[in-house]
Amino acid sequence: MKDQKITIETARHRLARHIRTLRSAKGMSQESLADVAELHRTYVGSIERRERNVSLDNIERIAWALGVDVCELLKP
């Protein structure tokens, strides 16, 4: 039997995936999301690229800007 590697999606990956999916579904650019959330546009991009460990305060800002509950951004 070959060794099988199990990949577990981290919270950072889930957050990035949900932000990108919700933002795209709403027709928002990273820049427009950043404007509504009062964050810098490059910061939003770095979150989506999973380069940042985001604070809860900023997750709340992004959720509010996307019109969803924080739980939506972190669900599996």
Backbone as ProteinMPNN parsed JSONL, in Angstrom:
{"seq_chain_A": "MKDQKITIETARHRLARHIRTLRSAKGMSQESLADVAELHRTYVGSIERRERNVSLDNIERIAWALGVDVCELLKP", "coords_chain_A": {"N_chain_A": [[0.839, -1.181, 0.0], [0.556, 2.181, -0.864], [1.817, 5.183, 0.615], [-0.499, 7.567, 1.549], [-1.059, 10.942, 1.237], [-2.712, 13.144, 3.267], [-4.475, 16.041, 2.824], [-5.257, 18.825, 4.624], [-7.433, 21.505, 4.739], [-6.518, 24.649, 5.779], [-7.604, 27.189, 8.14], [-6.85, 29.653, 7.172], [-6.679, 29.172, 4.42], [-9.366, 28.505, 3.894], [-10.64, 30.931, 4.582], [-9.51, 32.702, 2.673], [-10.442, 31.499, 0.297], [-13.257, 31.694, 0.594], [-13.603, 34.497, 0.777], [-12.687, 35.343, -1.754], [-14.501, 33.963, -3.435], [-17.055, 34.962, -2.596], [-16.664, 37.712, -3.014], [-16.241, 37.809, -5.794], [-18.703, 36.785, -6.678], [-20.371, 38.869, -6.015], [-19.542, 40.721, -7.768], [-17.475, 42.403, -7.134], [-14.37, 44.135, -7.065], [-11.048, 43.561, -5.762], [-10.151, 45.994, -4.89], [-12.533, 47.517, -4.58], [-13.793, 46.055, -2.549], [-11.923, 46.446, -0.525], [-12.18, 49.222, -0.194], [-14.84, 49.472, 0.829], [-14.59, 47.975, 3.162], [-12.789, 49.483, 4.459], [-10.005, 49.013, 4.29], [-6.638, 48.527, 3.094], [-6.055, 48.135, -0.394], [-4.022, 46.407, -1.292], [-3.678, 44.869, 0.924], [-6.025, 43.348, 1.072], [-5.672, 41.802, -1.227], [-3.417, 40.339, -0.451], [-4.495, 38.831, 1.589], [-6.248, 37.185, 0.179], [-4.368, 35.757, -1.223], [-3.363, 34.231, 0.722], [-1.285, 35.142, 2.307], [-1.327, 36.499, 4.656], [-1.936, 36.552, 8.178], [-4.832, 37.087, 9.395], [-6.445, 39.484, 11.493], [-9.173, 39.156, 13.847], [-10.734, 41.449, 13.944], [-10.373, 42.566, 11.391], [-11.387, 40.509, 9.842], [-14.053, 40.702, 10.567], [-14.63, 43.241, 9.47], [-14.354, 42.703, 6.735], [-16.319, 40.728, 6.386], [-18.61, 42.249, 6.975], [-18.463, 44.112, 4.859], [-18.919, 42.413, 2.743], [-21.437, 41.643, 3.296], [-22.116, 39.427, 4.836], [-22.239, 36.998, 7.528], [-19.609, 36.553, 9.903], [-19.116, 33.87, 10.318], [-19.635, 32.698, 7.833], [-17.338, 33.175, 6.399], [-15.496, 31.515, 7.518], [-16.426, 28.943, 7.508], [-16.325, 25.371, 6.818]], "CA_chain_A": [[0.0, 0.0, 0.0], [1.318, 3.428, -0.93], [1.472, 6.21, 1.598], [-1.384, 8.6, 1.029], [-0.93, 12.203, 1.953], [-4.007, 13.79, 3.495], [-4.346, 17.483, 2.872], [-6.309, 19.476, 5.408], [-7.522, 22.927, 4.429], [-6.365, 25.483, 6.973], [-8.549, 28.303, 8.267], [-6.371, 30.716, 6.28], [-7.092, 28.793, 3.067], [-10.828, 28.646, 3.82], [-10.947, 32.357, 4.585], [-9.143, 33.254, 1.362], [-11.346, 30.944, -0.726], [-14.593, 32.27, 0.757], [-13.574, 35.923, 0.428], [-12.587, 35.448, -3.217], [-15.75, 33.49, -4.036], [-18.135, 35.915, -2.305], [-16.353, 38.98, -3.67], [-16.49, 37.631, -7.225], [-20.147, 36.614, -6.873], [-20.991, 40.186, -5.876], [-18.997, 41.584, -8.812], [-16.581, 43.392, -6.508], [-12.923, 43.98, -7.219], [-10.349, 43.634, -4.48], [-10.088, 47.404, -4.519], [-13.832, 47.973, -4.073], [-13.977, 45.419, -1.252], [-11.048, 47.155, 0.409], [-12.781, 50.532, 0.084], [-16.002, 49.315, 1.698], [-14.12, 47.46, 4.449], [-11.818, 50.461, 4.968], [-8.699, 48.373, 4.349], [-5.827, 48.834, 1.923], [-6.321, 47.18, -1.476], [-2.989, 45.372, -1.357], [-3.911, 44.004, 2.075], [-7.066, 42.403, 0.665], [-5.033, 40.867, -2.151], [-2.52, 39.446, 0.288], [-5.354, 37.899, 2.319], [-6.716, 36.205, -0.796], [-3.22, 34.919, -1.606], [-3.012, 33.506, 1.944], [-0.002, 35.65, 2.802], [-1.556, 37.209, 5.92], [-2.678, 35.991, 9.288], [-5.747, 38.207, 9.543], [-7.047, 39.656, 12.814], [-10.623, 39.03, 13.896], [-11.324, 42.755, 13.618], [-10.392, 42.729, 9.94], [-12.331, 39.52, 9.304], [-15.375, 41.32, 10.757], [-14.774, 44.322, 8.477], [-14.542, 42.087, 5.414], [-17.645, 40.102, 6.398], [-19.587, 43.341, 6.874], [-18.387, 44.661, 3.501], [-19.503, 41.417, 1.833], [-22.834, 41.434, 3.68], [-22.299, 38.084, 5.38], [-21.79, 36.784, 8.904], [-18.223, 36.1, 10.007], [-19.112, 32.404, 10.197], [-19.616, 32.346, 6.421], [-15.968, 33.257, 5.888], [-14.655, 30.491, 8.142], [-17.032, 27.611, 7.467], [-15.597, 24.395, 5.981]], "C_chain_A": [[0.884, 1.245, 0.0], [0.875, 4.381, 0.161], [0.608, 7.264, 0.932], [-1.25, 9.832, 1.894], [-2.308, 12.846, 2.059], [-3.768, 15.284, 3.64], [-5.544, 18.069, 3.611], [-6.27, 20.962, 5.095], [-7.452, 23.724, 5.726], [-7.434, 26.578, 6.989], [-8.146, 29.443, 7.336], [-6.781, 30.428, 4.834], [-8.601, 28.953, 2.888], [-11.228, 30.109, 3.725], [-10.675, 32.969, 3.22], [-10.108, 32.789, 0.281], [-12.724, 31.576, -0.631], [-14.62, 33.754, 0.393], [-13.558, 36.072, -1.084], [-13.895, 35.06, -3.895], [-16.887, 34.491, -3.829], [-17.911, 37.253, -3.012], [-16.664, 38.897, -5.164], [-17.982, 37.513, -7.529], [-20.889, 37.944, -6.794], [-20.466, 41.178, -6.911], [-18.071, 42.662, -8.277], [-15.131, 43.087, -6.87], [-12.305, 43.958, -5.825], [-10.321, 45.072, -3.982], [-11.418, 47.895, -3.949], [-14.153, 47.326, -2.728], [-13.149, 46.139, -0.191], [-11.635, 48.512, 0.788], [-13.94, 50.422, 1.069], [-15.575, 48.865, 3.099], [-13.139, 48.408, 5.137], [-10.463, 49.811, 5.264], [-7.929, 48.756, 3.1], [-6.021, 47.753, 0.868], [-5.272, 46.085, -1.561], [-3.117, 44.393, -0.188], [-4.954, 42.943, 1.735], [-6.48, 41.364, -0.289], [-4.143, 39.873, -1.431], [-3.304, 38.453, 1.15], [-5.813, 36.794, 1.368], [-5.589, 35.285, -1.274], [-2.69, 34.122, -0.417], [-1.647, 33.907, 2.497], [-0.116, 36.296, 4.183], [-2.273, 36.345, 6.937], [-3.584, 37.128, 9.762], [-6.328, 38.272, 10.951], [-8.564, 39.481, 12.723], [-11.317, 40.339, 13.542], [-11.421, 42.936, 12.107], [-11.278, 41.692, 9.255], [-13.75, 40.061, 9.438], [-15.619, 42.42, 9.734], [-15.076, 43.752, 7.096], [-15.923, 41.436, 5.328], [-18.73, 41.161, 6.244], [-19.624, 43.895, 5.452], [-18.996, 43.711, 2.473], [-20.964, 41.119, 2.162], [-23.115, 40.039, 4.199], [-21.861, 38.052, 6.846], [-20.346, 36.268, 8.872], [-18.138, 34.582, 9.818], [-19.038, 31.945, 8.75], [-18.186, 32.334, 5.861], [-15.087, 32.142, 6.425], [-15.237, 29.083, 8.074], [-16.233, 26.674, 6.548], [-16.067, 24.384, 4.545]], "O_chain_A": [[1.839, 1.342, 0.77], [-0.284, 4.386, 0.576], [0.953, 7.786, -0.128], [-1.319, 9.767, 3.121], [-2.982, 13.062, 1.052], [-2.97, 15.729, 4.464], [-6.696, 17.826, 3.251], [-5.22, 21.6, 5.172], [-8.231, 23.497, 6.652], [-8.08, 26.85, 5.976], [-9.007, 30.122, 6.775], [-7.185, 31.337, 4.109], [-9.064, 29.468, 1.87], [-12.053, 30.484, 2.892], [-11.522, 33.676, 2.674], [-10.542, 33.582, -0.555], [-13.305, 31.955, -1.648], [-15.571, 34.214, -0.239], [-14.336, 36.849, -1.638], [-14.349, 35.739, -4.817], [-17.599, 34.83, -4.774], [-18.849, 37.851, -3.54], [-17.275, 39.804, -5.729], [-18.467, 38.07, -8.514], [-21.922, 38.119, -7.44], [-20.887, 42.334, -6.937], [-17.905, 43.713, -8.897], [-14.728, 41.927, -6.965], [-12.958, 44.293, -4.837], [-10.453, 45.326, -2.785], [-11.435, 48.609, -2.946], [-14.724, 47.977, -1.854], [-13.631, 46.406, 0.91], [-11.594, 48.906, 1.954], [-14.015, 51.186, 2.032], [-16.131, 49.32, 4.099], [-12.713, 48.159, 6.265], [-9.864, 50.02, 6.319], [-8.516, 49.261, 2.143], [-6.139, 46.575, 1.205], [-5.603, 44.942, -1.873], [-2.716, 43.233, -0.293], [-4.783, 41.771, 2.073], [-6.767, 40.174, -0.164], [-4.123, 38.69, -1.772], [-2.823, 37.35, 1.411], [-5.772, 35.613, 1.711], [-5.846, 34.153, -1.684], [-1.685, 33.42, -0.535], [-0.944, 33.086, 3.087], [0.899, 36.604, 4.807], [-3.111, 35.513, 6.591], [-3.129, 38.034, 10.46], [-6.664, 37.242, 11.536], [-9.157, 39.639, 11.655], [-12.373, 40.332, 12.91], [-12.44, 43.408, 11.601], [-11.856, 41.968, 8.204], [-14.564, 39.9, 8.528], [-16.716, 42.515, 9.185], [-15.943, 44.253, 6.38], [-16.616, 41.574, 4.32], [-19.667, 40.984, 5.465], [-20.702, 44.122, 4.903], [-19.526, 44.151, 1.453], [-21.648, 40.429, 1.406], [-24.217, 39.518, 4.029], [-21.197, 38.969, 7.33], [-19.932, 35.622, 7.91], [-17.186, 34.08, 9.22], [-18.441, 30.907, 8.464], [-17.877, 31.564, 4.952], [-14.038, 31.852, 5.849], [-14.607, 28.131, 8.535], [-15.556, 27.124, 5.623], [-15.548, 23.619, 3.732]]}, "name": "protein", "num_of_chains": 1, "seq": "MKDQKITIETARHRLARHIRTLRSAKGMSQESLADVAELHRTYVGSIERRERNVSLDNIERIAWALGVDVCELLKP"}
